[in-house]
C-alpha cells in the first residue's frame, strides 16, 4: 500500500497566489530537516572519536545519541515535502569520509545524519513533479563548511539552478508567488553566512530574509510558549520586513540526556508532547501576533500540526485581505503512514488530542434590500487535502541566534 499525501500540492489551491509575495505567506516547515535517519558515527573522524570515547564512559551512548539526534524520524526530505513542508532547515558540514577518503557535504545535527546531495536530489524530484509549489531552503554552515562557502554555493546551484529564484533586488521580493512559479522558479535559498562570503546571487542572505529569535534550551511546553511570547514582544519594536520564524520545538537539557539512560527520553517524545499544543497556541495568540508569523517549524513534522497552523494564519489573512462572496472550502484527509517502517511516521491531528476546526469570517457581497446569509463553519479533523490561503503583507527584522553546535552564523 502506497502512502497518500493529501498536502503535496497545497499551494496550487491558494486562491490569492496572484496577490501574495513570499514575504506575505506562512510556510510550514521542519526543524533540523536532515536529521531523519540513524547517525553514522564512523563516517567522519570527529564523530568516530567522540562516539568511541563516550562509549567507554556511557555504555549505549550511540543509542542515546540517536534518540536525541532524530528530529524528523523516518521522514526523508521528499516525505516532508510531500506532506506539506515548504521550509527546510539544512545544517551543512564539509568533512572527509573516513571510508572513501573523499571530502563530502553532509547534513548534521551534532553528528552526521545524512548527505546534502541526497537532500537536494529529493528537492529536485519534488519540484519537477509539483510546479506550483514554492520552497524556502535555509542553509546553516557548521565546522569546516564556512571555509568552503563558495564551493557549497556552487554545489547547490549545480543541483537546483533551474528552480532557484535569484536575489536580484538586494533581499527584496516584490513578485507574487504565482509570478515566481510561472517563471519556473520554485526555490528561495537562504545562506547563513556573512555578506562577504556570498559568491552568487542565487542566494539570499539570511539576515535579509528571516527573523530568528535567540535559541534557548527549553524542555517544557509552558516555558517554551512563554519564551515565544517574549520573542513576539521584541519583534513588535522592530521594523517588520523579514519572515518571523516560529520554532515550535522543545530541546533537551543536560539532565534529560542523563535521565534518558534509564527513561529512554528522546526528541520524539518531546515532540509528542509539544506538537498537539500548536493549534491551541496559535488560536490563543492575538490577531496582531498571528500576523507576524512567516513560518512555523516543528520536530517530527509528519506528526505535527504545523500545516494546519499555517492554514489558520493564512485563513485569517484571507478574511482581512478583501471580502469574499462564498465560504472557503477546505478538504480534509488523513496523513500518510509509511509501510514497512518500524513506527508510524504520521498519525495526524485527527488521531490525537489536537483535533481542530477552522472558522473563516467571510463578508458576502450584498444586494440591495437583502441580508447576507450566514456562512457555515468549516470543519477540520485531519491533515488538509487542500489549503485555500490568502494573507496581508507582514515583515521582519534580523536578530542574532544561538546554537548548540557552533555554526558560522548561529540559529535555532
LINRASUL-V949700 format. One record per helix or strand of 3 or more residues. SS is the DSSP state (A for helix, B for strand). FROM is the first residue (numbers start at 0). TO is the last residue. If there is no record, write none. Layout:
ss->SS from->FROM to->TO
ss->SS from->FROM to->TO
//
This chain:
ss->A from->9 to->12
ss->A from->21 to->23
ss->B from->26 to->29
ss->A from->44 to->56
ss->A from->60 to->66
ss->A from->76 to->81
ss->B from->86 to->96
ss->B from->102 to->107
ss->B from->111 to->114
ss->A from->115 to->128
ss->B from->134 to->141
ss->A from->142 to->162
ss->A from->176 to->181
ss->B from->186 to->191
ss->A from->194 to->196
ss->A from->205 to->207
ss->A from->220 to->234
ss->B from->242 to->246
ss->A from->253 to->262
ss->A from->266 to->283
ss->A from->286 to->291
ss->B from->292 to->297
ss->A from->300 to->302
ss->A from->305 to->320
ss->A from->348 to->350
ss->B from->355 to->357
ss->B from->377 to->379
//
